[in-house]
Amino acid sequence: MKLNDVINNPTNFFETPEKLMESEAFSKADKIQIFQKWEQDAHQLVVASEEGMDGGESAMLHKIKTMLDSLEAESDGDPSPSK
């Protein structure tokens, strides 16, 4: 599983945000990058949903934001550089 592939298509590798959080395959910094891309994708789906398309994208976006916020909060004290 290559990081760039996961960043470009997180849903191809992880069914839920929780699965990514549980994964030990990626560092905290990598997970933040993946969640940031996933958040962008989910936001686009929410916009499409608001324009008449169906789906539970809003709940997914909330989960992604919660996980991303959690990782970023943990990283605030982390001296390692972010990408």
Buried (B, 14 or more C-beta within 10 A) or exposed (E): EEBEEBBEBBEEBBEEBEEBBEBEEBEEBBBBBBBBBBBEBBBEBBEEBEEEEEEEBEEBBEBBBBBBEEBBEEBEEEEEEEE
